[in-house]
Amino acid sequence: MVETYESREPVTIRTHHRPWAANLETDAHATDRSLVVEESIDAVEQTRDGQFVDLITHGEHGHPSTYLYSELRSMGSVAGLAEEGRCSCGGYVTRVRTERRGGDGPS
C-alpha cells in the first residue's frame, strides 16, 4: 500500500474477492489529485482477478479520463474500463475490471 496512509485509514485495507467500490471523494481526495491516482492504483491492485472495482472519484478534479484512465490502462492487470456516469454527490464512477496473466492476483 502507498505511504500516504500513514496518517489515516486506507481506502483499501485488504484484497477484495468480489466486486466493490473505492470511495475517493473525501476532503483529502478533493485537494490532492495525486492521492486519487495513487489510491485508484492501489484499489485495482487489491481487486481479485475477474472482479471489478468501482472507483468513485471526486468531482473537483473533473472527468477521470483527463488524469486517471491512462494511468490505469498502463497497469498490466486492467482488463477493462467503463464509465458508469456521475454519482449523486457530483463525483464520477469508473468501473475497472481486473485480469492478470499467469496468476489470480493478490491473495
C-alpha positions in Angstrom: 0.0 0.0 0.0 1.1 3.6 -0.6 2.8 5.6 2.1 0.1 8.3 2.1 -1.9 6.0 4.5 0.4 6.9 7.5 -2.0 9.4 8.9 -5.3 7.9 8.0 -7.1 4.6 7.3 -6.5 3.5 3.7 -9.4 3.1 1.2 -8.1 -0.4 0.5 -7.3 -2.5 3.6 -7.4 -6.0 2.1 -7.8 -8.0 -1.1 -11.4 -7.9 -2.5 -12.7 -11.3 -3.8 -15.9 -9.8 -5.1 -17.0 -6.5 -6.8 -16.6 -3.5 -4.6 -16.4 0.3 -4.6 -13.5 2.6 -3.5 -14.6 6.0 -2.2 -12.1 8.5 -3.4 -14.3 11.5 -2.6 -13.1 12.5 0.8 -11.8 16.0 1.6 -8.2 14.7 1.3 -9.0 13.5 -2.2 -10.6 16.8 -3.2 -7.4 18.7 -2.6 -4.9 16.1 -3.9 -5.3 14.6 -7.4 -2.2 12.5 -7.0 -3.8 10.9 -4.0 -6.8 9.9 -6.1 -4.4 8.4 -8.7 -2.3 6.5 -6.1 -5.3 5.1 -4.3 -7.0 4.2 -7.5 -4.0 2.1 -8.5 -3.9 0.6 -5.0 -7.6 -0.3 -5.3 -7.1 -2.1 -8.6 -4.1 -3.9 -7.2 -6.3 -5.1 -4.3 -9.1 -6.4 -6.6 -9.0 -10.1 -7.3 -8.8 -11.3 -10.9 -12.0 -11.4 -12.9 -13.7 -8.9 -10.4 -14.2 -5.2 -10.7 -13.8 -2.1 -8.5 -15.9 1.0 -9.0 -13.6 4.0 -8.4 -15.7 6.9 -7.2 -13.5 10.0 -7.8 -14.1 13.5 -6.6 -15.8 15.9 -9.0 -13.3 18.6 -8.1 -10.7 17.2 -10.5 -13.1 16.9 -13.5 -13.7 13.8 -15.5 -11.2 11.0 -14.7 -10.5 10.4 -18.4 -8.3 13.5 -18.2 -6.0 12.3 -15.5 -6.7 8.8 -14.4 -7.5 6.5 -17.3 -4.1 6.4 -18.9 -2.5 5.6 -15.5 -5.0 2.7 -15.1 -4.5 1.4 -18.7 -0.8 1.2 -18.1 -1.3 -1.4 -15.4 -0.9 -4.9 -16.6 -3.9 -6.1 -14.5 -6.6 -3.8 -16.1 -8.8 -5.8 -18.5 -11.4 -3.1 -19.0 -12.5 0.4 -18.1 -16.1 1.6 -18.2 -17.5 5.0 -17.5 -20.5 4.5 -15.2 -21.6 8.1 -15.0 -21.8 10.6 -12.1 -22.8 9.8 -8.6 -25.3 11.8 -6.7 -22.7 14.0 -4.9 -21.0 15.1 -8.2 -18.2 12.7 -8.5 -17.5 10.2 -11.2 -17.8 6.4 -11.2 -15.3 4.3 -13.3 -15.6 0.5 -13.3 -12.3 -1.2 -13.6 -12.2 -5.0 -14.3 -9.1 -6.9 -13.5 -7.3 -9.8 -15.2 -3.7 -10.7 -14.5 -1.9 -13.1 -16.8 -0.2 -16.1 -15.1 -1.9 -15.7 -11.7 -5.0 -14.8 -9.8 -3.8 -11.6 -8.3 -3.4 -10.7 -4.7 -4.1 -13.5 -2.2 
